[in-house]
Amino acid sequence: MPVYEYYCSRCETKFELLRSMDRADAPAPCPSCQSADVKRVISRFLSFSKGDSGATVPLGADGCGGCAATSCSSCGK
Ligand SMILES: [Zn+2]
């Protein structure tokens, strides 16, 4: 079962959940503040294996999290 990363924009916490692929986009309440304002972060591993261009850019991530490069136009850095 894959691990998905989520980012809470309310308390700026990143957390991981182990869930099946069909549940990856299901709402995941933040474990710290219980906020539902949580975005899924595309992990580097998944962005490599998926290869589609619809990946979301993770908020608050270091570097170029969406594509695993140090800089690229899609991440705006
Ligand atoms: Zn939170």
N, CA, C, O and the ligand as a Tripos MOL2 file, in Angstrom:
@<TRIPOS>MOLECULE
protein
  309   307    78     0     0
PROTEIN
NO_CHARGES

@<TRIPOS>ATOM
      1 N           0.8510   -1.1970    0.0000 N.3       1 MET1
      2 CA          0.0000    0.0000    0.0000 C.3       1 MET1
      3 C           0.8870    1.2480    0.0000 C.2       1 MET1
      4 O           1.7920    1.3550    0.8280 O.2       1 MET1
      5 N           0.6470    2.1750   -0.8990 N.am      2 PRO2
      6 CA          1.5360    3.3450   -0.9980 C.3       2 PRO2
      7 C           1.3180    4.3450    0.1340 C.2       2 PRO2
      8 O           0.2420    4.4290    0.7260 O.2       2 PRO2
      9 N           2.3650    5.0900    0.4070 N.am      3 VAL3
     10 CA          2.3010    6.1690    1.3930 C.3       3 VAL3
     11 C           2.0950    7.4850    0.6560 C.2       3 VAL3
     12 O           2.8120    7.7940   -0.2960 O.2       3 VAL3
     13 N           1.1230    8.2430    1.0980 N.am      4 TYR4
     14 CA          0.8750    9.5520    0.4940 C.3       4 TYR4
     15 C           1.2010   10.6450    1.4860 C.2       4 TYR4
     16 O           0.9790   10.5000    2.6880 O.2       4 TYR4
     17 N           1.7280   11.7330    0.9740 N.am      5 GLU5
     18 CA          2.0570   12.8850    1.8050 C.3       5 GLU5
     19 C           0.9730   13.9280    1.6630 C.2       5 GLU5
     20 O           0.4480   14.1630    0.5750 O.2       5 GLU5
     21 N           0.6450   14.5540    2.7880 N.am      6 TYR6
     22 CA         -0.3710   15.6050    2.7900 C.3       6 TYR6
     23 C           0.1860   16.8210    3.5030 C.2       6 TYR6
     24 O           1.0600   16.7220    4.3640 O.2       6 TYR6
     25 N          -0.3390   17.9570    3.1230 N.am      7 TYR7
     26 CA          0.1300   19.2120    3.7060 C.3       7 TYR7
     27 C          -1.0610   20.0060    4.1940 C.2       7 TYR7
     28 O          -1.9920   20.2790    3.4360 O.2       7 TYR7
     29 N          -1.0270   20.3780    5.4700 N.am      8 CYS8
     30 CA         -2.0940   21.1910    6.0570 C.3       8 CYS8
     31 C          -1.7140   22.6590    5.9140 C.2       8 CYS8
     32 O          -0.7080   23.1030    6.4650 O.2       8 CYS8
     33 N          -2.5230   23.4070    5.1720 N.am      9 SER9
     34 CA         -2.2000   24.8170    4.9520 C.3       9 SER9
     35 C          -2.5980   25.6720    6.1520 C.2       9 SER9
     36 O          -2.2790   26.8600    6.1880 O.2       9 SER9
     37 N          -3.2660   25.1120    7.1050 N.am     10 ARG10
     38 CA         -3.6810   25.8840    8.2840 C.3      10 ARG10
     39 C          -2.5610   25.9410    9.3270 C.2      10 ARG10
     40 O          -2.2220   27.0200    9.8150 O.2      10 ARG10
     41 N          -1.9900   24.7910    9.6660 N.am     11 CYS11
     42 CA         -0.9150   24.7920   10.6590 C.3      11 CYS11
     43 C           0.4350   24.4630   10.0180 C.2      11 CYS11
     44 O           1.4350   24.2900   10.7150 O.2      11 CYS11
     45 N           0.4530   24.3780    8.6830 N.am     12 GLU12
     46 CA          1.6870   24.1620    7.9260 C.3      12 GLU12
     47 C           2.4240   22.9000    8.3590 C.2      12 GLU12
     48 O           3.6430   22.8910    8.5280 O.2      12 GLU12
     49 N           1.6590   21.8540    8.5310 N.am     13 THR13
     50 CA          2.2280   20.5740    8.9170 C.3      13 THR13
     51 C           2.1350   19.6030    7.7470 C.2      13 THR13
     52 O           1.1170   19.5310    7.0570 O.2      13 THR13
     53 N           3.2060   18.8660    7.5410 N.am     14 LYS14
     54 CA          3.1690   17.7910    6.5630 C.3      14 LYS14
     55 C           3.0330   16.4680    7.3020 C.2      14 LYS14
     56 O           3.6740   16.2550    8.3310 O.2      14 LYS14
     57 N           2.2030   15.5880    6.7780 N.am     15 PHE15
     58 CA          2.0550   14.2770    7.3970 C.3      15 PHE15
     59 C           1.8360   13.2380    6.3150 C.2      15 PHE15
     60 O           1.4850   13.5550    5.1780 O.2      15 PHE15
     61 N           2.0520   11.9900    6.6990 N.am     16 GLU16
     62 CA          1.9310   10.8990    5.7370 C.3      16 GLU16
     63 C           0.8310    9.9490    6.1590 C.2      16 GLU16
     64 O           0.5930    9.7230    7.3450 O.2      16 GLU16
     65 N           0.1690    9.4020    5.1590 N.am     17 LEU17
     66 CA         -0.8600    8.4140    5.4180 C.3      17 LEU17
     67 C          -0.6440    7.2200    4.5090 C.2      17 LEU17
     68 O          -0.2800    7.3510    3.3410 O.2      17 LEU17
     69 N          -0.8790    6.0590    5.0820 N.am     18 LEU18
     70 CA         -0.8060    4.8270    4.3130 C.3      18 LEU18
     71 C          -2.2290    4.4940    3.8700 C.2      18 LEU18
     72 O          -3.0880    4.1940    4.6990 O.2      18 LEU18
     73 N          -2.4700    4.5460    2.5840 N.am     19 ARG19
     74 CA         -3.8210    4.2700    2.1190 C.3      19 ARG19
     75 C          -3.7800    3.7110    0.7050 C.2      19 ARG19
     76 O          -2.7960    3.8610   -0.0200 O.2      19 ARG19
     77 N          -4.8560    3.0750    0.3430 N.am     20 SER20
     78 CA         -4.8930    2.4780   -0.9830 C.3      20 SER20
     79 C          -5.0260    3.5570   -2.0550 C.2      20 SER20
     80 O          -5.4410    4.6800   -1.7660 O.2      20 SER20
     81 N          -4.6770    3.2160   -3.2770 N.am     21 MET21
     82 CA         -4.6030    4.2150   -4.3390 C.3      21 MET21
     83 C          -5.9450    4.8760   -4.6110 C.2      21 MET21
     84 O          -5.9930    6.0650   -4.9240 O.2      21 MET21
     85 N          -7.0320    4.1280   -4.4970 N.am     22 ASP22
     86 CA         -8.3330    4.7290   -4.7890 C.3      22 ASP22
     87 C          -8.7920    5.6570   -3.6740 C.2      22 ASP22
     88 O          -9.7870    6.3680   -3.8200 O.2      22 ASP22
     89 N          -8.0650    5.6500   -2.5540 N.am     23 ARG23
     90 CA         -8.3940    6.5550   -1.4480 C.3      23 ARG23
     91 C          -7.4230    7.7350   -1.3860 C.2      23 ARG23
     92 O          -7.5110    8.5540   -0.4710 O.2      23 ARG23
     93 N          -6.5130    7.8300   -2.3330 N.am     24 ALA24
     94 CA         -5.4480    8.8250   -2.2590 C.3      24 ALA24
     95 C          -5.9800   10.2490   -2.2250 C.2      24 ALA24
     96 O          -5.4060   11.1100   -1.5580 O.2      24 ALA24
     97 N          -7.0640   10.5050   -2.9310 N.am     25 ASP25
     98 CA         -7.5950   11.8590   -2.9890 C.3      25 ASP25
     99 C          -8.7700   12.0710   -2.0360 C.2      25 ASP25
    100 O          -9.4180   13.1180   -2.0650 O.2      25 ASP25
    101 N          -9.0390   11.0910   -1.2060 N.am     26 ALA26
    102 CA        -10.1020   11.2520   -0.2170 C.3      26 ALA26
    103 C          -9.6630   12.2700    0.8350 C.2      26 ALA26
    104 O          -8.4690   12.4110    1.0990 O.2      26 ALA26
    105 N         -10.6110   12.9740    1.4300 N.am     27 PRO27
    106 CA        -10.2510   13.9790    2.4410 C.3      27 PRO27
    107 C          -9.4890   13.3480    3.6070 C.2      27 PRO27
    108 O          -9.8340   12.2740    4.1000 O.2      27 PRO27
    109 N          -8.4400   14.0580    4.0250 N.am     28 ALA28
    110 CA         -7.6100   13.5750    5.1230 C.3      28 ALA28
    111 C          -7.4620   14.6920    6.1540 C.2      28 ALA28
    112 O          -6.6840   15.6230    5.9460 O.2      28 ALA28
    113 N          -8.1890   14.6120    7.2450 N.am     29 PRO29
    114 CA         -8.0910   15.6630    8.2570 C.3      29 PRO29
    115 C          -6.6920   15.7280    8.8570 C.2      29 PRO29
    116 O          -6.0420   14.7030    9.0650 O.2      29 PRO29
    117 N          -6.2420   16.9450    9.1310 N.am     30 CYS30
    118 CA         -4.9200   17.1400    9.7110 C.3      30 CYS30
    119 C          -4.8650   16.5270   11.1100 C.2      30 CYS30
    120 O          -5.7580   16.7680   11.9230 O.2      30 CYS30
    121 N          -3.8240   15.7360   11.4020 N.am     31 PRO31
    122 CA         -3.7180   15.1160   12.7330 C.3      31 PRO31
    123 C          -3.3870   16.1220   13.8250 C.2      31 PRO31
    124 O          -3.5920   15.8420   15.0070 O.2      31 PRO31
    125 N          -2.8790   17.2900   13.4450 N.am     32 SER32
    126 CA         -2.4850   18.2820   14.4470 C.3      32 SER32
    127 C          -3.6330   19.2050   14.8330 C.2      32 SER32
    128 O          -3.8720   19.4520   16.0150 O.2      32 SER32
    129 N          -4.3510   19.7200   13.8110 N.am     33 CYS33
    130 CA         -5.3740   20.7220   14.1180 C.3      33 CYS33
    131 C          -6.7500   20.2830   13.6360 C.2      33 CYS33
    132 O          -7.7190   21.0290   13.7840 O.2      33 CYS33
    133 N          -6.8550   19.1000   13.0690 N.am     34 GLN34
    134 CA         -8.1240   18.5360   12.5990 C.3      34 GLN34
    135 C          -8.7260   19.3290   11.4400 C.2      34 GLN34
    136 O          -9.8880   19.1260   11.0910 O.2      34 GLN34
    137 N          -7.9540   20.2190   10.8500 N.am     35 SER35
    138 CA         -8.4690   20.9930    9.7390 C.3      35 SER35
    139 C          -8.6750   20.1040    8.5200 C.2      35 SER35
    140 O          -7.9150   19.1630    8.2930 O.2      35 SER35
    141 N          -9.7020   20.4060    7.7410 N.am     36 ALA36
    142 CA         -9.9260   19.6750    6.4950 C.3      36 ALA36
    143 C          -9.2400   20.3710    5.3270 C.2      36 ALA36
    144 O          -9.3400   19.9170    4.1870 O.2      36 ALA36
    145 N          -8.5450   21.4680    5.6030 N.am     37 ASP37
    146 CA         -7.8830   22.2380    4.5590 C.3      37 ASP37
    147 C          -6.5170   21.6250    4.2670 C.2      37 ASP37
    148 O          -5.4740   22.2190    4.5430 O.2      37 ASP37
    149 N          -6.5530   20.4270    3.7040 N.am     38 VAL38
    150 CA         -5.3420   19.6340    3.5030 C.3      38 VAL38
    151 C          -5.1910   19.3170    2.0220 C.2      38 VAL38
    152 O          -6.1560   18.9430    1.3550 O.2      38 VAL38
    153 N          -3.9900   19.4690    1.5230 N.am     39 LYS39
    154 CA         -3.7110   19.1520    0.1330 C.3      39 LYS39
    155 C          -2.8020   17.9340    0.0640 C.2      39 LYS39
    156 O          -1.9390   17.7380    0.9200 O.2      39 LYS39
    157 N          -3.0030   17.1330   -0.9480 N.am     40 ARG40
    158 CA         -2.1100   16.0000   -1.1360 C.3      40 ARG40
    159 C          -0.8400   16.4680   -1.8270 C.2      40 ARG40
    160 O          -0.8870   17.2210   -2.8000 O.2      40 ARG40
    161 N           0.2870   16.0140   -1.3150 N.am     41 VAL41
    162 CA          1.5740   16.3390   -1.9040 C.3      41 VAL41
    163 C           2.0240   15.1580   -2.7480 C.2      41 VAL41
    164 O           2.0540   14.0180   -2.2850 O.2      41 VAL41
    165 N           2.3700   15.4520   -3.9840 N.am     42 ILE42
    166 CA          2.8680   14.3920   -4.8540 C.3      42 ILE42
    167 C           4.3160   14.0980   -4.4660 C.2      42 ILE42
    168 O           5.1820   14.9660   -4.5790 O.2      42 ILE42
    169 N           4.5700   12.8960   -4.0180 N.am     43 SER43
    170 CA          5.9300   12.5640   -3.6070 C.3      43 SER43
    171 C           6.8330   12.4000   -4.8190 C.2      43 SER43
    172 O           6.3730   12.1760   -5.9390 O.2      43 SER43
    173 N           8.1290   12.5190   -4.5650 N.am     44 ARG44
    174 CA          9.0770   12.3960   -5.6740 C.3      44 ARG44
    175 C           8.9970   11.0320   -6.3250 C.2      44 ARG44
    176 O           9.0730   10.9020   -7.5470 O.2      44 ARG44
    177 N           8.8450   10.0340   -5.5040 N.am     45 PHE45
    178 CA          8.7600    8.6730   -6.0310 C.3      45 PHE45
    179 C           7.5550    8.5210   -6.9500 C.2      45 PHE45
    180 O           7.6650    7.9670   -8.0430 O.2      45 PHE45
    181 N           6.4270    9.0060   -6.5080 N.am     46 LEU46
    182 CA          5.2210    8.8640   -7.3060 C.3      46 LEU46
    183 C           5.2930    9.6910   -8.5810 C.2      46 LEU46
    184 O           4.8050    9.2590   -9.6260 O.2      46 LEU46
    185 N           5.9000   10.8850   -8.5090 N.am     47 SER47
    186 CA          5.9500   11.7100   -9.7070 C.3      47 SER47
    187 C           6.8580   11.0860  -10.7610 C.2      47 SER47
    188 O           6.6640   11.2730  -11.9620 O.2      47 SER47
    189 N           7.8620   10.3360  -10.2790 N.am     48 PHE48
    190 CA          8.6970    9.6240  -11.2480 C.3      48 PHE48
    191 C           7.9280    8.4960  -11.9230 C.2      48 PHE48
    192 O           7.9900    8.3370  -13.1420 O.2      48 PHE48
    193 N           7.2040    7.7150  -11.1290 N.am     49 SER49
    194 CA          6.5710    6.5340  -11.6950 C.3      49 SER49
    195 C           5.3020    6.8810  -12.4700 C.2      49 SER49
    196 O           4.9220    6.1660  -13.3970 O.2      49 SER49
    197 N           4.6470    7.9770  -12.0890 N.am     50 LYS50
    198 CA          3.4140    8.3220  -12.7850 C.3      50 LYS50
    199 C           3.7040    8.9840  -14.1280 C.2      50 LYS50
    200 O           3.1640    8.5790  -15.1570 O.2      50 LYS50
    201 N           4.5490    9.9910  -14.1100 N.am     51 GLY51
    202 CA          4.9620   10.6060  -15.3520 C.3      51 GLY51
    203 C           3.9420   11.5070  -16.0090 C.2      51 GLY51
    204 O           4.1930   11.9900  -17.1140 O.2      51 GLY51
    205 N           2.8000   11.7580  -15.3840 N.am     52 ASP52
    206 CA          1.8890   12.6950  -16.0160 C.3      52 ASP52
    207 C           2.2120   14.1130  -15.5480 C.2      52 ASP52
    208 O           2.9170   14.2950  -14.5550 O.2      52 ASP52
    209 N           1.7090   15.0980  -16.2480 N.am     53 SER53
    210 CA          2.0810   16.4780  -15.9680 C.3      53 SER53
    211 C           1.0510   17.1630  -15.0850 C.2      53 SER53
    212 O           1.1120   18.3790  -14.9010 O.2      53 SER53
    213 N           0.1210   16.4230  -14.5440 N.am     54 GLY54
    214 CA         -0.9190   17.0310  -13.7310 C.3      54 GLY54
    215 C          -0.5650   17.1320  -12.2680 C.2      54 GLY54
    216 O          -1.4380   17.4030  -11.4440 O.2      54 GLY54
    217 N           0.6970   16.9190  -11.9180 N.am     55 ALA55
    218 CA          1.0960   16.9310  -10.5190 C.3      55 ALA55
    219 C           0.9270   18.3120   -9.9110 C.2      55 ALA55
    220 O           1.2110   19.3220  -10.5550 O.2      55 ALA55
    221 N           0.4730   18.3510   -8.6950 N.am     56 THR56
    222 CA          0.3540   19.6230   -8.0000 C.3      56 THR56
    223 C           1.6740   19.9560   -7.3270 C.2      56 THR56
    224 O           2.3890   19.0640   -6.8700 O.2      56 THR56
    225 N           1.9900   21.2220   -7.2670 N.am     57 VAL57
    226 CA          3.2170   21.6620   -6.6150 C.3      57 VAL57
    227 C           2.9600   21.7480   -5.1200 C.2      57 VAL57
    228 O           2.0660   22.4780   -4.6940 O.2      57 VAL57
    229 N           3.7200   21.0220   -4.3180 N.am     58 PRO58
    230 CA          3.4800   21.0400   -2.8760 C.3      58 PRO58
    231 C           3.8080   22.3950   -2.2660 C.2      58 PRO58
    232 O           4.8170   23.0160   -2.5980 O.2      58 PRO58
    233 N           2.9430   22.8360   -1.3760 N.am     59 LEU59
    234 CA          3.1690   24.1050   -0.7050 C.3      59 LEU59
    235 C           4.1370   23.8870    0.4500 C.2      59 LEU59
    236 O           4.0270   22.9080    1.1880 O.2      59 LEU59
    237 N           5.0760   24.7990    0.5990 N.am     60 GLY60
    238 CA          5.9670   24.7360    1.7380 C.3      60 GLY60
    239 C           7.0410   23.6820    1.6230 C.2      60 GLY60
    240 O           7.7880   23.4650    2.5770 O.2      60 GLY60
    241 N           7.1420   23.0200    0.4880 N.am     61 ALA61
    242 CA          8.1640   22.0110    0.3340 C.3      61 ALA61
    243 C           9.4960   22.6560   -0.0240 C.2      61 ALA61
    244 O           9.5390   23.7140   -0.6520 O.2      61 ALA61
    245 N          10.5490   22.0220    0.3710 N.am     62 ASP62
    246 CA         11.8600   22.5320    0.0210 C.3      62 ASP62
    247 C          12.1910   22.1750   -1.4150 C.2      62 ASP62
    248 O          11.8750   21.0790   -1.8770 O.2      62 ASP62
    249 N          12.8250   23.0940   -2.1190 N.am     63 GLY63
    250 CA         13.2610   22.8170   -3.4740 C.3      63 GLY63
    251 C          12.0900   22.6290   -4.4050 C.2      63 GLY63
    252 O          11.0270   23.2230   -4.2260 O.2      63 GLY63
    253 N          12.2990   21.8090   -5.3870 N.am     64 CYS64
    254 CA         11.3670   21.6380   -6.4720 C.3      64 CYS64
    255 C          10.6190   20.3310   -6.2750 C.2      64 CYS64
    256 O          10.8550   19.3670   -7.0040 O.2      64 CYS64
    257 N           9.7280   20.2830   -5.3070 N.am     65 GLY65
    258 CA          9.1250   19.0150   -4.8960 C.3      65 GLY65
    259 C           8.2980   18.3380   -5.9560 C.2      65 GLY65
    260 O           8.1700   17.1140   -5.9440 O.2      65 GLY65
    261 N           7.7230   19.1060   -6.8870 N.am     66 GLY66
    262 CA          6.8310   18.5120   -7.8560 C.3      66 GLY66
    263 C           7.5360   17.6670   -8.8970 C.2      66 GLY66
    264 O           6.9350   16.7500   -9.4570 O.2      66 GLY66
    265 N           8.8000   17.9560   -9.1650 N.am     67 CYS67
    266 CA          9.4570   17.2510  -10.2410 C.3      67 CYS67
    267 C          10.8230   16.7140   -9.8370 C.2      67 CYS67
    268 O          11.5120   16.1200  -10.6660 O.2      67 CYS67
    269 N          11.2330   16.9040   -8.5900 N.am     68 ALA68
    270 CA         12.4770   16.3730   -8.0670 C.3      68 ALA68
    271 C          13.7200   17.0010   -8.6970 C.2      68 ALA68
    272 O          14.8320   16.5180   -8.4830 O.2      68 ALA68
    273 N          13.5440   18.0670   -9.4660 N.am     69 ALA69
    274 CA         14.6920   18.8020   -9.9700 C.3      69 ALA69
    275 C          15.0250   19.9420   -9.0150 C.2      69 ALA69
    276 O          14.2280   20.2730   -8.1370 O.2      69 ALA69
    277 N          16.1850   20.5330   -9.1820 N.am     70 THR70
    278 CA         16.5180   21.6510   -8.3070 C.3      70 THR70
    279 C          15.8720   22.9400   -8.7660 C.2      70 THR70
    280 O          15.6830   23.8610   -7.9710 O.2      70 THR70
    281 N          15.5340   23.0110  -10.0290 N.am     71 SER71
    282 CA         14.7600   24.1500  -10.5020 C.3      71 SER71
    283 C          14.0700   23.7990  -11.7900 C.2      71 SER71
    284 O          14.6180   23.0880  -12.6330 O.2      71 SER71
    285 N          12.8640   24.3010  -11.9370 N.am     72 CYS72
    286 CA         12.1410   24.0890  -13.1970 C.3      72 CYS72
    287 C          11.0580   25.1290  -13.3120 C.2      72 CYS72
    288 O          10.6680   25.7350  -12.3140 O.2      72 CYS72
    289 N          10.5730   25.3420  -14.4990 N.am     73 SER73
    290 CA          9.5980   26.3950  -14.7240 C.3      73 SER73
    291 C           8.2670   26.0710  -14.0660 C.2      73 SER73
    292 O           7.5740   26.9860  -13.6210 O.2      73 SER73
    293 N           7.8870   24.8090  -13.9890 N.am     74 SER74
    294 CA          6.5780   24.4640  -13.4670 C.3      74 SER74
    295 C           6.4820   24.7000  -11.9750 C.2      74 SER74
    296 O           5.3840   24.8810  -11.4480 O.2      74 SER74
    297 N           7.6220   24.7040  -11.2770 N.am     75 CYS75
    298 CA          7.6110   24.9530   -9.8380 C.3      75 CYS75
    299 C           7.8430   26.4280   -9.5280 C.2      75 CYS75
    300 O           7.7720   26.8370   -8.3690 O.2      75 CYS75
    301 N           8.1140   27.2130  -10.5390 N.am     76 GLY76
    302 CA          8.2340   28.6390  -10.3400 C.3      76 GLY76
    303 C           9.4630   29.0720   -9.5840 C.2      76 GLY76
    304 O           9.4520   30.1160   -8.9320 O.2      76 GLY76
    305 N          10.5290   28.2880   -9.6550 N.am     77 LYS77
    306 CA         11.7480   28.6690   -8.9430 C.3      77 LYS77
    307 C          12.9060   28.8450   -9.9300 C.2      77 LYS77
    308 O          14.0220   29.1670   -9.5220 O.2      77 LYS77
    309 ZN         -3.2040   21.3210   10.5400 Zn       78 ZN78
@<TRIPOS>BOND
     1     1     2 1
     2     2     3 1
     3     3     4 2
     4     3     5 am
     5     5     6 1
     6     6     7 1
     7     7     8 2
     8     7     9 am
     9     9    10 1
    10    10    11 1
    11    11    12 2
    12    11    13 am
    13    13    14 1
    14    14    15 1
    15    15    16 2
    16    15    17 am
    17    17    18 1
    18    18    19 1
    19    19    20 2
    20    19    21 am
    21    21    22 1
    22    22    23 1
    23    23    24 2
    24    23    25 am
    25    25    26 1
    26    26    27 1
    27    27    28 2
    28    27    29 am
    29    29    30 1
    30    30    31 1
    31    31    32 2
    32    31    33 am
    33    33    34 1
    34    34    35 1
    35    35    36 2
    36    35    37 am
    37    37    38 1
    38    38    39 1
    39    39    40 2
    40    39    41 am
    41    41    42 1
    42    42    43 1
    43    43    44 2
    44    43    45 am
    45    45    46 1
    46    46    47 1
    47    47    48 2
    48    47    49 am
    49    49    50 1
    50    50    51 1
    51    51    52 2
    52    51    53 am
    53    53    54 1
    54    54    55 1
    55    55    56 2
    56    55    57 am
    57    57    58 1
    58    58    59 1
    59    59    60 2
    60    59    61 am
    61    61    62 1
    62    62    63 1
    63    63    64 2
    64    63    65 am
    65    65    66 1
    66    66    67 1
    67    67    68 2
    68    67    69 am
    69    69    70 1
    70    70    71 1
    71    71    72 2
    72    71    73 am
    73    73    74 1
    74    74    75 1
    75    75    76 2
    76    75    77 am
    77    77    78 1
    78    78    79 1
    79    79    80 2
    80    79    81 am
    81    81    82 1
    82    82    83 1
    83    83    84 2
    84    83    85 am
    85    85    86 1
    86    86    87 1
    87    87    88 2
    88    87    89 am
    89    89    90 1
    90    90    91 1
    91    91    92 2
    92    91    93 am
    93    93    94 1
    94    94    95 1
    95    95    96 2
    96    95    97 am
    97    97    98 1
    98    98    99 1
    99    99   100 2
   100    99   101 am
   101   101   102 1
   102   102   103 1
   103   103   104 2
   104   103   105 am
   105   105   106 1
   106   106   107 1
   107   107   108 2
   108   107   109 am
   109   109   110 1
   110   110   111 1
   111   111   112 2
   112   111   113 am
   113   113   114 1
   114   114   115 1
   115   115   116 2
   116   115   117 am
   117   117   118 1
   118   118   119 1
   119   119   120 2
   120   119   121 am
   121   121   122 1
   122   122   123 1
   123   123   124 2
   124   123   125 am
   125   125   126 1
   126   126   127 1
   127   127   128 2
   128   127   129 am
   129   129   130 1
   130   130   131 1
   131   131   132 2
   132   131   133 am
   133   133   134 1
   134   134   135 1
   135   135   136 2
   136   135   137 am
   137   137   138 1
   138   138   139 1
   139   139   140 2
   140   139   141 am
   141   141   142 1
   142   142   143 1
   143   143   144 2
   144   143   145 am
   145   145   146 1
   146   146   147 1
   147   147   148 2
   148   147   149 am
   149   149   150 1
   150   150   151 1
   151   151   152 2
   152   151   153 am
   153   153   154 1
   154   154   155 1
   155   155   156 2
   156   155   157 am
   157   157   158 1
   158   158   159 1
   159   159   160 2
   160   159   161 am
   161   161   162 1
   162   162   163 1
   163   163   164 2
   164   163   165 am
   165   165   166 1
   166   166   167 1
   167   167   168 2
   168   167   169 am
   169   169   170 1
   170   170   171 1
   171   171   172 2
   172   171   173 am
   173   173   174 1
   174   174   175 1
   175   175   176 2
   176   175   177 am
   177   177   178 1
   178   178   179 1
   179   179   180 2
   180   179   181 am
   181   181   182 1
   182   182   183 1
   183   183   184 2
   184   183   185 am
   185   185   186 1
   186   186   187 1
   187   187   188 2
   188   187   189 am
   189   189   190 1
   190   190   191 1
   191   191   192 2
   192   191   193 am
   193   193   194 1
   194   194   195 1
   195   195   196 2
   196   195   197 am
   197   197   198 1
   198   198   199 1
   199   199   200 2
   200   199   201 am
   201   201   202 1
   202   202   203 1
   203   203   204 2
   204   203   205 am
   205   205   206 1
   206   206   207 1
   207   207   208 2
   208   207   209 am
   209   209   210 1
   210   210   211 1
   211   211   212 2
   212   211   213 am
   213   213   214 1
   214   214   215 1
   215   215   216 2
   216   215   217 am
   217   217   218 1
   218   218   219 1
   219   219   220 2
   220   219   221 am
   221   221   222 1
   222   222   223 1
   223   223   224 2
   224   223   225 am
   225   225   226 1
   226   226   227 1
   227   227   228 2
   228   227   229 am
   229   229   230 1
   230   230   231 1
   231   231   232 2
   232   231   233 am
   233   233   234 1
   234   234   235 1
   235   235   236 2
   236   235   237 am
   237   237   238 1
   238   238   239 1
   239   239   240 2
   240   239   241 am
   241   241   242 1
   242   242   243 1
   243   243   244 2
   244   243   245 am
   245   245   246 1
   246   246   247 1
   247   247   248 2
   248   247   249 am
   249   249   250 1
   250   250   251 1
   251   251   252 2
   252   251   253 am
   253   253   254 1
   254   254   255 1
   255   255   256 2
   256   255   257 am
   257   257   258 1
   258   258   259 1
   259   259   260 2
   260   259   261 am
   261   261   262 1
   262   262   263 1
   263   263   264 2
   264   263   265 am
   265   265   266 1
   266   266   267 1
   267   267   268 2
   268   267   269 am
   269   269   270 1
   270   270   271 1
   271   271   272 2
   272   271   273 am
   273   273   274 1
   274   274   275 1
   275   275   276 2
   276   275   277 am
   277   277   278 1
   278   278   279 1
   279   279   280 2
   280   279   281 am
   281   281   282 1
   282   282   283 1
   283   283   284 2
   284   283   285 am
   285   285   286 1
   286   286   287 1
   287   287   288 2
   288   287   289 am
   289   289   290 1
   290   290   291 1
   291   291   292 2
   292   291   293 am
   293   293   294 1
   294   294   295 1
   295   295   296 2
   296   295   297 am
   297   297   298 1
   298   298   299 1
   299   299   300 2
   300   299   301 am
   301   301   302 1
   302   302   303 1
   303   303   304 2
   304   303   305 am
   305   305   306 1
   306   306   307 1
   307   307   308 2
@<TRIPOS>SUBSTRUCTURE
     1 MET1         2 RESIDUE 1 A MET
     2 PRO2         6 RESIDUE 1 A PRO
     3 VAL3        10 RESIDUE 1 A VAL
     4 TYR4        14 RESIDUE 1 A TYR
     5 GLU5        18 RESIDUE 1 A GLU
     6 TYR6        22 RESIDUE 1 A TYR
     7 TYR7        26 RESIDUE 1 A TYR
     8 CYS8        30 RESIDUE 1 A CYS
     9 SER9        34 RESIDUE 1 A SER
    10 ARG10       38 RESIDUE 1 A ARG
    11 CYS11       42 RESIDUE 1 A CYS
    12 GLU12       46 RESIDUE 1 A GLU
    13 THR13       50 RESIDUE 1 A THR
    14 LYS14       54 RESIDUE 1 A LYS
    15 PHE15       58 RESIDUE 1 A PHE
    16 GLU16       62 RESIDUE 1 A GLU
    17 LEU17       66 RESIDUE 1 A LEU
    18 LEU18       70 RESIDUE 1 A LEU
    19 ARG19       74 RESIDUE 1 A ARG
    20 SER20       78 RESIDUE 1 A SER
    21 MET21       82 RESIDUE 1 A MET
    22 ASP22       86 RESIDUE 1 A ASP
    23 ARG23       90 RESIDUE 1 A ARG
    24 ALA24       94 RESIDUE 1 A ALA
    25 ASP25       98 RESIDUE 1 A ASP
    26 ALA26      102 RESIDUE 1 A ALA
    27 PRO27      106 RESIDUE 1 A PRO
    28 ALA28      110 RESIDUE 1 A ALA
    29 PRO29      114 RESIDUE 1 A PRO
    30 CYS30      118 RESIDUE 1 A CYS
    31 PRO31      122 RESIDUE 1 A PRO
    32 SER32      126 RESIDUE 1 A SER
    33 CYS33      130 RESIDUE 1 A CYS
    34 GLN34      134 RESIDUE 1 A GLN
    35 SER35      138 RESIDUE 1 A SER
    36 ALA36      142 RESIDUE 1 A ALA
    37 ASP37      146 RESIDUE 1 A ASP
    38 VAL38      150 RESIDUE 1 A VAL
    39 LYS39      154 RESIDUE 1 A LYS
    40 ARG40      158 RESIDUE 1 A ARG
    41 VAL41      162 RESIDUE 1 A VAL
    42 ILE42      166 RESIDUE 1 A ILE
    43 SER43      170 RESIDUE 1 A SER
    44 ARG44      174 RESIDUE 1 A ARG
    45 PHE45      178 RESIDUE 1 A PHE
    46 LEU46      182 RESIDUE 1 A LEU
    47 SER47      186 RESIDUE 1 A SER
    48 PHE48      190 RESIDUE 1 A PHE
    49 SER49      194 RESIDUE 1 A SER
    50 LYS50      198 RESIDUE 1 A LYS
    51 GLY51      202 RESIDUE 1 A GLY
    52 ASP52      206 RESIDUE 1 A ASP
    53 SER53      210 RESIDUE 1 A SER
    54 GLY54      214 RESIDUE 1 A GLY
    55 ALA55      218 RESIDUE 1 A ALA
    56 THR56      222 RESIDUE 1 A THR
    57 VAL57      226 RESIDUE 1 A VAL
    58 PRO58      230 RESIDUE 1 A PRO
    59 LEU59      234 RESIDUE 1 A LEU
    60 GLY60      238 RESIDUE 1 A GLY
    61 ALA61      242 RESIDUE 1 A ALA
    62 ASP62      246 RESIDUE 1 A ASP
    63 GLY63      250 RESIDUE 1 A GLY
    64 CYS64      254 RESIDUE 1 A CYS
    65 GLY65      258 RESIDUE 1 A GLY
    66 GLY66      262 RESIDUE 1 A GLY
    67 CYS67      266 RESIDUE 1 A CYS
    68 ALA68      270 RESIDUE 1 A ALA
    69 ALA69      274 RESIDUE 1 A ALA
    70 THR70      278 RESIDUE 1 A THR
    71 SER71      282 RESIDUE 1 A SER
    72 CYS72      286 RESIDUE 1 A CYS
    73 SER73      290 RESIDUE 1 A SER
    74 SER74      294 RESIDUE 1 A SER
    75 CYS75      298 RESIDUE 1 A CYS
    76 GLY76      302 RESIDUE 1 A GLY
    77 LYS77      306 RESIDUE 1 A LYS
    78 ZN78       309 GROUP 0 **** ****
